[in-house]
């Protein structure tokens, strides 16, 4: 059953050096055309399900004008929400205003995700971003003033020449803000980004590990519920992102968005021209899933989380025992996995090497 919808807004005032998401420079006429086509797509695809979550990402949704945001919310108001919904929109501090925040509040948004990334001048220069401490603080204060209290901040680390002290300064500043959630990302060099093209190199892996450990230690009072995510308490976990990690179905609307419906995972085109001509699906963007495929996704997504795989829920979902599909006993014996009641999970102190543990589990497929 579909309970979530992701909506992509690809427009930005500025293109960051590390960003590989589908994005393009803001253009008023193009935004207007895009919103019209987005409305058509949602009208054609949405089947009146009552949703738990809506997530508007980008790009930079806050780059849209007040009038354009009004059009966007006229579109999202077509989507039915349950009484305990979560409605998130991504913003940058340099394009947000009190008027836009008022409009968010008026149109059911109850969670904001801000791309802060860093307050360090050297890091910001490398990332092609700007940040003003005073603007950040005033924006957060205004959010609370109007009752937008569920706030996420994004942090990027492992940037060239960044020291542990630099990272600690970023963390301390973020912790000083009255927010409920922190998402942390080690810098990834994606093909076609400015940093990749310029031959930028990763930092030393040992330092990257030290930085991850520092983040975990400094945020230990938070609920570290997923490898990269920290909440002030269970009630502030991202409900929408848990849709992905629990391998549940969701809509993807807009350019480059992904979705999961029934037996199909799909990805929309990254071509604005194709999208505006109603040609939504990316070439080779449809994956038809067998039960084996679904279980594969279940494992790699569930094991990103603190609770891991709930074996009872797995059995109810797939009508078979995980132990009959994959041999995980040897990994438990080696301390790489923990079985606690119905939950099979990677211990938090091994999350940094979680990918290698997941690969080892998948290699233990029975009759594979």
C-alpha positions as CSV (number, residue, x, y, z in Angstrom):
1,X,0.0,0.0,0.0
2,X,1.4,3.4,-1.0
3,X,1.8,5.8,1.9
4,X,4.4,8.2,0.7
5,X,5.2,10.6,-2.2
6,X,8.4,12.3,-3.2
7,X,8.2,15.4,-5.4
8,X,11.3,16.7,-7.2
9,X,11.9,20.4,-7.8
10,X,15.2,20.7,-9.9
11,X,15.7,24.4,-9.8
12,X,18.6,26.2,-8.0
13,X,20.0,29.8,-7.9
14,X,23.5,28.3,-7.7
15,X,24.9,24.9,-8.7
16,X,27.1,23.4,-5.9
17,X,30.4,21.7,-6.8
18,X,29.5,18.3,-5.3
19,X,25.9,18.0,-6.3
20,X,24.9,15.1,-8.6
21,X,21.1,15.5,-8.1
22,X,19.1,16.5,-11.1
23,X,19.2,20.3,-11.1
24,X,19.3,23.4,-13.3
25,X,19.6,27.1,-12.9
26,X,16.4,28.9,-11.9
27,X,14.4,30.2,-14.9
28,X,11.0,31.7,-14.3
29,X,9.4,30.6,-17.5
30,X,10.8,27.1,-17.2
31,X,9.6,26.8,-13.6
32,X,6.1,27.7,-14.6
33,X,6.1,25.1,-17.4
34,X,7.5,22.5,-15.1
35,X,4.9,23.1,-12.4
36,X,2.1,22.8,-15.1
37,X,3.5,19.4,-16.2
38,X,4.1,18.3,-12.6
39,X,0.4,18.9,-12.0
40,X,-0.5,16.8,-15.1
41,X,1.7,14.0,-14.0
42,X,0.3,13.8,-10.4
43,X,-3.3,14.1,-11.7
44,X,-2.6,11.2,-14.1
45,X,-0.7,9.0,-11.6
46,X,-2.1,9.5,-8.1
47,X,-4.8,7.1,-7.1
48,X,-6.3,8.9,-4.1
49,X,-4.4,7.0,-1.5
50,X,-4.3,8.6,2.0
51,X,-0.6,9.3,2.5
52,X,1.6,9.4,5.6
53,X,4.3,11.5,4.1
54,X,5.1,14.0,1.4
55,X,8.7,15.1,0.7
56,X,9.6,17.9,-1.6
57,X,13.3,17.8,-2.5
58,X,15.6,19.2,-5.1
59,X,17.4,21.1,-6.4
60,X,16.3,23.9,-4.1
61,X,12.5,24.1,-3.7
62,X,12.9,27.3,-1.7
63,X,14.4,29.0,-4.9
64,X,10.8,29.2,-6.3
65,X,9.0,32.5,-5.9
66,X,6.0,33.0,-3.6
67,X,3.7,32.8,-6.6
68,X,5.3,29.6,-7.9
69,X,5.3,28.1,-4.4
70,X,1.6,28.8,-4.3
71,X,1.2,26.9,-7.6
72,X,3.3,24.0,-6.1
73,X,1.1,23.8,-3.0
74,X,-2.1,23.9,-5.2
75,X,-0.6,20.7,-6.7
76,X,0.3,19.1,-3.3
77,X,-3.1,19.9,-1.9
78,X,-4.5,17.3,-4.3
79,X,-2.8,14.7,-2.2
80,X,-4.7,13.3,0.7
81,X,-2.9,13.2,4.1
82,X,-3.7,11.3,7.2
83,X,-4.1,13.1,10.6
84,X,-0.6,12.3,11.7
85,X,1.2,13.2,8.5
86,X,4.7,14.4,7.9
87,X,5.2,17.0,5.1
88,X,8.8,17.9,4.5
89,X,10.3,20.5,2.2
90,X,14.0,21.1,1.5
91,X,15.4,24.7,1.7
92,X,18.6,26.6,1.6
93,X,19.1,29.5,4.0
94,X,20.1,31.9,1.2
95,X,16.8,31.5,-0.6
96,X,14.4,31.2,2.3
97,X,12.3,34.2,3.7
98,X,9.8,34.6,6.4
99,X,7.1,35.0,3.8
100,X,8.0,31.6,2.3
101,X,8.0,30.0,5.7
102,X,4.6,31.5,6.4
103,X,3.4,30.0,3.1
104,X,4.8,26.6,4.1
105,X,3.0,26.6,7.4
106,X,-0.3,27.7,5.7
107,X,0.0,24.7,3.3
108,X,0.5,21.9,5.8
109,X,4.3,21.7,5.8
110,X,5.3,20.5,9.2
111,X,9.0,19.6,8.7
112,X,11.8,21.6,7.2
113,X,15.2,20.2,5.9
114,X,17.9,22.8,5.6
115,X,21.0,22.3,3.5
116,X,23.6,23.9,5.8
117,X,26.5,21.6,5.1
118,X,29.1,23.7,7.0
119,X,30.0,27.0,8.5
120,X,33.7,26.7,7.7
121,X,34.9,29.2,5.1
122,X,37.3,26.8,3.5
123,X,34.8,24.0,3.2
124,X,32.1,26.4,1.9
125,X,34.5,27.6,-0.8
126,X,35.2,24.1,-2.0
127,X,31.5,23.2,-1.9
128,X,30.5,26.4,-3.7
129,X,28.2,27.4,-0.9
130,X,27.6,30.3,1.4
131,X,26.4,30.4,5.0
132,X,25.7,33.3,7.4
133,X,25.5,32.3,11.1
134,X,23.2,35.2,11.8
135,X,20.8,34.3,8.9
136,X,20.8,30.7,10.0
137,X,19.9,31.6,13.6
138,X,17.2,34.1,12.6
139,X,15.6,31.6,10.2
140,X,15.5,28.8,12.8
141,X,14.1,31.3,15.4
142,X,11.4,32.3,12.9
143,X,10.5,28.7,12.2
144,X,9.8,28.1,15.9
145,X,7.9,31.4,16.1
146,X,5.3,30.1,13.6
147,X,5.3,26.6,14.9
148,X,7.6,24.9,12.4
149,X,9.5,23.0,15.1
150,X,10.5,19.8,13.3
151,X,13.8,20.9,11.6
152,X,16.6,18.9,10.0
153,X,20.1,20.2,9.3
154,X,22.4,18.6,6.7
155,X,26.1,18.4,7.4
156,X,28.8,17.4,4.9
157,X,32.2,16.3,6.2
158,X,35.4,14.7,4.8
159,X,36.2,17.7,2.7
160,X,39.8,18.4,1.5
161,X,42.0,20.0,4.2
162,X,39.2,19.7,6.8
163,X,40.5,18.9,10.2
164,X,38.8,17.2,13.1
165,X,38.7,20.6,14.8
166,X,36.9,22.0,11.8
167,X,34.4,19.3,11.9
168,X,33.9,19.7,15.7
169,X,33.2,23.4,15.1
170,X,30.5,22.6,12.6
171,X,28.9,20.0,14.9
172,X,29.0,22.4,17.9
173,X,27.3,25.1,15.9
174,X,24.6,22.8,14.7
175,X,24.0,21.5,18.2
176,X,23.6,25.1,19.4
177,X,20.6,25.4,17.1
178,X,17.2,24.4,18.4
179,X,16.6,21.6,15.9
180,X,15.3,18.0,16.1
181,X,17.3,16.1,13.4
182,X,20.8,16.0,11.9
183,X,21.7,14.2,8.6
184,X,25.5,13.7,8.0
185,X,27.2,12.9,4.7
186,X,30.7,12.0,3.9
187,X,31.6,13.9,0.7
188,X,31.1,11.6,-2.3
189,X,32.7,12.5,-5.7
190,X,30.1,11.9,-8.3
191,X,30.8,11.8,-12.0
192,X,29.9,14.9,-13.9
193,X,30.2,17.2,-10.8
194,X,32.6,20.1,-10.7
195,X,34.8,18.5,-8.0
196,X,35.0,15.3,-10.0
197,X,35.9,17.1,-13.3
198,X,38.5,19.1,-11.5
199,X,40.2,15.9,-10.3
200,X,39.4,16.4,-6.6
201,X,40.6,13.5,-4.4
202,X,39.1,11.8,-1.4
203,X,40.6,12.4,2.0
204,X,42.5,9.7,3.7
205,X,40.2,6.8,4.7
206,X,41.5,6.6,8.2
207,X,40.7,10.3,8.7
208,X,37.2,9.7,7.2
209,X,36.7,7.0,9.8
210,X,37.9,9.3,12.6
211,X,35.4,11.9,11.4
212,X,32.5,9.5,11.4
213,X,33.5,8.3,14.9
214,X,33.7,11.9,16.1
215,X,30.2,12.6,14.8
216,X,28.8,9.6,16.5
217,X,30.5,10.5,19.7
218,X,29.5,14.1,19.7
219,X,25.9,13.3,18.9
220,X,25.6,10.3,21.3
221,X,22.7,12.0,23.1
222,X,20.7,11.8,19.9
223,X,18.9,8.7,18.6
224,X,21.3,7.4,16.0
225,X,18.6,5.4,14.2
226,X,20.3,5.1,10.8
227,X,23.9,5.1,9.6
228,X,23.9,8.8,8.7
229,X,20.9,10.2,10.7
230,X,20.4,11.4,14.2
231,X,17.1,12.4,15.8
232,X,16.4,14.2,19.1
233,X,14.1,11.3,20.0
234,X,12.2,8.5,18.2
235,X,9.3,10.9,17.6
236,X,11.6,13.0,15.4
237,X,12.9,10.2,13.1
238,X,12.2,11.0,9.5
239,X,9.0,9.1,8.7
240,X,9.4,9.6,5.0
241,X,13.0,8.3,4.8
242,X,11.9,5.3,6.8
243,X,9.6,4.4,3.9
244,X,12.8,3.9,1.9
245,X,14.7,2.0,4.6
246,X,11.8,-0.3,5.3
247,X,11.5,-1.0,1.6
248,X,7.9,0.2,1.4
249,X,6.1,1.5,-1.7
250,X,6.1,5.2,-2.7
251,X,5.3,7.6,-5.5
252,X,8.1,9.5,-7.3
253,X,6.8,12.6,-9.0
254,X,8.9,15.1,-11.1
255,X,12.1,15.1,-13.0
256,X,14.6,12.3,-12.1
257,X,12.4,11.1,-9.2
258,X,12.3,7.4,-8.3
259,X,9.3,5.3,-7.2
260,X,8.4,1.8,-6.1
261,X,4.9,0.5,-6.9
262,X,3.9,-3.1,-6.7
263,X,6.4,-5.2,-8.7
264,X,8.2,-2.2,-10.2
265,X,10.9,0.3,-9.3
266,X,11.1,3.2,-11.7
267,X,13.1,6.3,-12.4
268,X,11.9,9.3,-14.2
269,X,13.9,11.0,-17.0
270,X,16.5,13.7,-16.2
271,X,15.7,15.5,-19.5
272,X,13.5,18.5,-19.0
273,X,12.5,18.6,-22.6
274,X,11.3,15.0,-22.5
275,X,9.5,15.6,-19.2
276,X,7.7,18.7,-20.5
277,X,6.5,16.5,-23.5
278,X,4.9,14.0,-21.1
279,X,7.8,11.5,-21.7
280,X,8.3,10.8,-18.0
281,X,10.1,7.5,-17.6
282,X,13.9,7.3,-18.1
283,X,15.1,5.0,-20.8
284,X,15.8,1.7,-19.1
285,X,14.3,3.3,-16.0
286,X,11.9,0.4,-15.2
287,X,13.0,-2.5,-13.1
288,X,10.5,-5.4,-12.8
289,X,11.0,-7.1,-9.4
290,X,10.9,-10.8,-8.5
291,X,10.5,-11.9,-4.9
292,X,14.3,-12.5,-4.8
293,X,14.8,-8.9,-6.0
294,X,12.5,-7.5,-3.3
295,X,14.3,-9.5,-0.6
296,X,17.7,-8.1,-1.9
297,X,16.4,-4.5,-1.4
298,X,14.9,-5.4,1.9
299,X,18.2,-6.5,3.2
300,X,20.4,-3.7,2.0
301,X,17.9,-1.0,3.1
302,X,16.8,-2.5,6.4
303,X,20.4,-3.1,7.6
304,X,21.1,0.7,7.4
305,X,19.0,1.1,10.4
306,X,19.4,0.6,14.2
307,X,16.7,-2.1,14.3
308,X,17.8,-3.8,11.1
309,X,15.6,-6.6,9.7
310,X,12.5,-7.6,11.7
311,X,12.4,-11.3,11.0
312,X,8.7,-11.6,12.0
313,X,7.8,-8.8,9.6
314,X,10.0,-10.3,6.9
315,X,8.2,-13.6,7.2
316,X,4.8,-11.9,7.0
317,X,5.9,-10.0,4.0
318,X,7.6,-12.8,2.0
319,X,6.0,-15.9,3.5
320,X,9.4,-17.4,4.2
321,X,12.1,-17.3,6.8
322,X,15.2,-15.2,6.1
323,X,17.4,-18.0,7.5
324,X,16.1,-20.2,4.7
325,X,17.2,-17.6,2.1
326,X,20.5,-16.4,3.5
327,X,22.9,-17.9,6.0
328,X,23.5,-15.3,8.6
329,X,24.5,-17.5,11.5
330,X,28.2,-17.3,10.7
331,X,28.1,-13.5,10.7
332,X,26.4,-13.6,14.1
333,X,29.1,-15.9,15.4
334,X,31.7,-13.4,14.2
335,X,30.0,-10.5,15.9
336,X,29.2,-8.8,12.5
337,X,25.4,-9.2,13.0
338,X,23.3,-9.3,16.2
339,X,20.1,-11.2,16.7
340,X,18.0,-9.6,19.4
341,X,14.5,-11.1,19.6
342,X,13.0,-10.6,16.1
343,X,15.6,-8.1,15.1
344,X,18.7,-8.9,13.0
345,X,21.0,-5.9,12.8
346,X,24.6,-4.6,12.4
347,X,26.0,-3.3,15.7
348,X,26.4,0.4,15.7
349,X,30.2,0.3,16.2
350,X,30.4,-1.5,12.9
351,X,28.2,0.8,10.9
352,X,31.2,2.3,9.1
353,X,31.9,-1.0,7.5
354,X,28.2,-1.9,7.0
355,X,28.5,-2.3,3.2
356,X,31.1,-5.0,3.5
357,X,29.0,-6.8,6.1
358,X,25.9,-6.6,3.9
359,X,27.9,-8.0,0.9
360,X,29.0,-10.9,3.0
361,X,25.4,-11.7,4.0
362,X,24.3,-11.6,0.4
363,X,27.1,-13.9,-0.6
364,X,25.6,-16.4,1.8
365,X,22.5,-16.9,-0.3
366,X,21.2,-20.4,-0.1
367,X,20.6,-22.2,-3.4
368,X,21.9,-19.0,-5.1
